[in-house]
Amino acid sequence: MYIDLQGMKWAENWVLEPPGFLAYECVGTCQQPPEPLAFKWPFLGPRQCIASETTSLPMIVSIKEGGRPRAQVVSLPNMRVQKCSCASDGALVPRKLEP
């Protein structure tokens, strides 16, 4: 999925580079838990394809400092999907507690 930053009114005077970026998205089907497991833990909900790894997007933005604009490099986290996985909405993940 291409995000066109130049086409967004809020970004036109703030984002200098890049003009847009490929964000990607997670699509696909996920194997659902067997019926007995779903009955035992109904709070798990259906499994869905979601982003499990993302990367930052470096940008050059215009900021005002002392009333004068200047360019600054920033990094916006979680802007690009790198890996997709199947997960249940609201699933509790058992973990060992640290003392």
Backbone torsions as a table, in degrees:
resi	resn	phi	psi	omega
1	MET	NA	122.9	179.6
2	TYR	-90.1	127.8	177.0
3	ILE	-102.0	114.0	-179.1
4	ASP	-89.9	100.4	-178.5
5	LEU	-71.9	-29.0	179.6
6	GLN	-68.2	-24.4	-179.3
7	GLY	-86.0	-1.0	-179.6
8	MET	-100.7	122.3	-175.8
9	LYS	-55.9	-42.9	-176.5
10	TRP	-67.3	-22.5	-175.2
11	ALA	-97.2	-14.3	-170.1
12	GLU	-61.8	-33.3	179.3
13	ASN	-102.2	0.4	-176.7
14	TRP	-110.3	-49.0	-177.6
15	VAL	-86.5	117.8	178.2
16	LEU	-91.6	-42.0	178.2
17	GLU	-147.3	144.8	-5.3
18	PRO	-80.5	162.3	177.4
19	PRO	-70.5	-19.2	179.3
20	GLY	-174.5	176.8	179.9
21	PHE	-158.2	158.6	175.0
22	LEU	-87.7	116.9	-178.1
23	ALA	-90.8	-29.0	-173.8
24	TYR	64.9	165.8	177.5
25	GLU	-153.0	156.6	-179.6
26	CYS	-94.8	123.9	177.1
27	VAL	-136.8	155.0	177.5
28	GLY	135.3	176.8	-179.3
29	THR	-103.8	155.5	178.6
30	CYS	-125.0	140.6	176.4
31	GLN	-65.3	131.2	-179.0
32	GLN	-89.1	153.0	179.2
33	PRO	-64.7	152.7	177.4
34	PRO	-58.8	151.8	-176.2
35	GLU	-53.2	-44.8	179.7
36	PRO	-60.5	-36.2	179.3
37	LEU	-70.2	-40.6	179.0
38	ALA	-65.1	-34.7	178.3
39	PHE	-69.9	-38.4	-177.7
40	LYS	-70.9	-36.6	-179.0
41	TRP	-126.2	73.0	-175.8
42	PRO	-67.4	-17.4	-178.8
43	PHE	-73.1	-11.7	-177.9
44	LEU	-66.6	-36.6	-178.5
45	GLY	73.3	171.7	-178.9
46	PRO	-70.4	148.2	177.8
47	ARG	-79.1	140.8	-179.2
48	GLN	-133.0	156.9	177.0
49	CYS	-82.5	117.6	-177.7
50	ILE	-133.1	164.0	176.6
51	ALA	-71.0	126.2	178.1
52	SER	-111.7	-17.6	174.6
53	GLU	-139.7	133.6	178.2
54	THR	-132.8	163.9	175.1
55	THR	-128.5	163.8	179.2
56	SER	-79.4	161.5	176.1
57	LEU	-118.9	113.2	175.4
58	PRO	-73.5	140.0	-179.5
59	MET	-139.1	154.0	170.0
60	ILE	-108.2	121.2	-177.3
61	VAL	-121.8	158.9	177.5
62	SER	-99.0	124.2	176.3
63	ILE	-123.3	153.0	178.0
64	LYS	-97.1	128.8	178.3
65	GLU	-133.0	115.4	-176.5
66	GLY	65.3	30.7	179.5
67	GLY	80.8	-1.2	-179.7
68	ARG	-115.9	137.3	178.5
69	PRO	-75.5	144.0	173.2
70	ARG	-145.6	152.2	-179.2
71	ALA	-83.9	141.4	177.6
72	GLN	-141.8	140.7	176.8
73	VAL	-88.5	128.5	176.7
74	VAL	-128.1	161.9	177.9
75	SER	-126.5	116.6	179.9
76	LEU	-93.5	119.5	-176.1
77	PRO	-73.2	154.8	172.8
78	ASN	57.4	39.1	-177.6
79	MET	-96.5	-21.8	-179.2
80	ARG	-127.3	131.6	178.4
81	VAL	-79.1	129.8	177.6
82	GLN	-108.5	-30.5	-176.7
83	LYS	-148.4	141.8	177.9
84	CYS	-114.8	149.9	178.2
85	SER	-144.2	166.5	175.4
86	CYS	-96.2	134.6	179.8
87	ALA	-150.3	155.6	176.1
88	SER	-92.3	142.9	177.1
89	ASP	-68.9	125.2	176.6
90	GLY	71.3	18.6	-178.8
91	ALA	-68.4	137.2	174.5
92	LEU	-87.4	127.3	179.8
93	VAL	-103.4	114.1	-179.6
94	PRO	-64.8	132.0	177.4
95	ARG	-136.2	150.8	174.9
96	LYS	-79.7	131.3	-179.9
97	LEU	-79.3	141.0	176.5
98	GLU	-83.5	141.7	179.2
99	PRO	-68.4	NA	NA
